[in-house]
Amino acid sequence: MTKYHNRKVQLDGYTFDSMAEAEHYKDLRLLEQAGEITYLLVHPRFEVMPKVGKERAIVYVADFCYTERDNPNRYIVVDVKGVETAVFRLKANLFRRAYPNHELRIVRKEGR
């Protein structure tokens, strides 16, 4: 159990941070099988600020990334959240500036 009361879930060789994230993955797999989305990636990494001197690059790791059938030239980047931390908000803002042609969607977890 983590400080946000989520439990890690194993599914299809991936480790998800929560049951909600794993359930969203299942939904996306169904959409992929139906041809509604393509190029589904799990835990894609995006460099949002390059390395400067001895400082490491800042990387945002999303939960999912894919393209939709109706707009195949735009990447949809998804993060499933129960709690939006200050670090997440900062990285989300950096992501939006670094990747203005990508759409960041926040999926809110139910309950708690």
ChimeraX attribute file (.defattr): number of C-alpha atoms within 10 A of each C-alpha:
attribute: neighborCount
match mode: 1-to-1
recipient: residues
	/A:1	7
	/A:2	9
	/A:3	5
	/A:4	10
	/A:5	10
	/A:6	15
	/A:7	13
	/A:8	15
	/A:9	15
	/A:10	13
	/A:11	12
	/A:12	8
	/A:13	6
	/A:14	12
	/A:15	14
	/A:16	20
	/A:17	17
	/A:18	21
	/A:19	15
	/A:20	20
	/A:21	23
	/A:22	21
	/A:23	14
	/A:24	19
	/A:25	22
	/A:26	14
	/A:27	12
	/A:28	19
	/A:29	16
	/A:30	13
	/A:31	15
	/A:32	18
	/A:33	11
	/A:34	10
	/A:35	11
	/A:36	14
	/A:37	21
	/A:38	19
	/A:39	12
	/A:40	20
	/A:41	15
	/A:42	17
	/A:43	18
	/A:44	15
	/A:45	14
	/A:46	14
	/A:47	16
	/A:48	20
	/A:49	16
	/A:50	11
	/A:51	12
	/A:52	9
	/A:53	7
	/A:54	6
	/A:55	8
	/A:56	10
	/A:57	13
	/A:58	15
	/A:59	16
	/A:60	19
	/A:61	18
	/A:62	20
	/A:63	22
	/A:64	21
	/A:65	24
	/A:66	20
	/A:67	20
	/A:68	18
	/A:69	13
	/A:70	9
	/A:71	10
	/A:72	13
	/A:73	11
	/A:74	14
	/A:75	19
	/A:76	19
	/A:77	22
	/A:78	21
	/A:79	20
	/A:80	21
	/A:81	18
	/A:82	19
	/A:83	10
	/A:84	11
	/A:85	10
	/A:86	9
	/A:87	9
	/A:88	14
	/A:89	11
	/A:90	11
	/A:91	19
	/A:92	19
	/A:93	14
	/A:94	17
	/A:95	23
	/A:96	14
	/A:97	13
	/A:98	14
	/A:99	15
	/A:100	9
	/A:101	12
	/A:102	17
	/A:103	15
	/A:104	19
	/A:105	14
	/A:106	16
	/A:107	14
	/A:108	14
	/A:109	15
	/A:110	8
	/A:111	5
	/A:112	7
